[in-house]
Amino acid sequence: MDDADAVGMVGNAECGEMMTLWLKFRQEAGRRVIDRATFESFGCETAIGMAARATELLRGRTVEEALALPPSDLVGAEGPLPPIKIHCAQLVEGALRAALQPDKETAPRPASTIA
């Protein structure tokens, strides 16, 4: 997204999983809300599916509402995730936090809160 207001990137190419999340905001009733969200992911289909779901869930939410989204919303009806796939939700959450809180540490929540 060329005109993004916020960008979050997590992961690294050496481990084979990276995600970039772009956000565009708009003003709505005096609030700054997410208008569009797009992503690019290098990783497994679970991470790609969760990122796609996140782009839908984020539209119309404020920064505070987006940060408060529980990881279970990213998993959706497919959950709970097997332990080997929990990192997928953490990758999406990390990209979101990196975009919305660029000056803070963007460590994802512990796996026990996602499964």
ChimeraX attribute file (.defattr): number of C-alpha atoms within 10 A of each C-alpha:
attribute: neighborCount
match mode: 1-to-1
recipient: residues
	/A:1	14
	/A:2	6
	/A:3	8
	/A:4	14
	/A:5	14
	/A:6	18
	/A:7	22
	/A:8	22
	/A:9	21
	/A:10	23
	/A:11	17
	/A:12	11
	/A:13	11
	/A:14	7
	/A:15	8
	/A:16	11
	/A:17	17
	/A:18	19
	/A:19	24
	/A:20	22
	/A:21	27
	/A:22	22
	/A:23	24
	/A:24	19
	/A:25	20
	/A:26	15
	/A:27	12
	/A:28	12
	/A:29	7
	/A:30	7
	/A:31	12
	/A:32	15
	/A:33	22
	/A:34	23
	/A:35	17
	/A:36	17
	/A:37	23
	/A:38	17
	/A:39	20
	/A:40	14
	/A:41	22
	/A:42	15
	/A:43	17
	/A:44	12
	/A:45	11
	/A:46	17
	/A:47	25
	/A:48	20
	/A:49	16
	/A:50	20
	/A:51	29
	/A:52	18
	/A:53	16
	/A:54	25
	/A:55	20
	/A:56	13
	/A:57	16
	/A:58	21
	/A:59	17
	/A:60	18
	/A:61	17
	/A:62	19
	/A:63	19
	/A:64	10
	/A:65	13
	/A:66	20
	/A:67	15
	/A:68	9
	/A:69	15
	/A:70	13
	/A:71	21
	/A:72	16
	/A:73	15
	/A:74	26
	/A:75	23
	/A:76	12
	/A:77	8
	/A:78	9
	/A:79	12
	/A:80	13
	/A:81	17
	/A:82	9
	/A:83	11
	/A:84	7
	/A:85	15
	/A:86	21
	/A:87	19
	/A:88	24
	/A:89	27
	/A:90	21
	/A:91	26
	/A:92	31
	/A:93	28
	/A:94	24
	/A:95	26
	/A:96	32
	/A:97	25
	/A:98	23
	/A:99	22
	/A:100	20
	/A:101	16
	/A:102	13
	/A:103	9
	/A:104	9
	/A:105	10
	/A:106	18
	/A:107	14
	/A:108	19
	/A:109	13
	/A:110	11
	/A:111	14
	/A:112	8
	/A:113	10
	/A:114	21
	/A:115	16
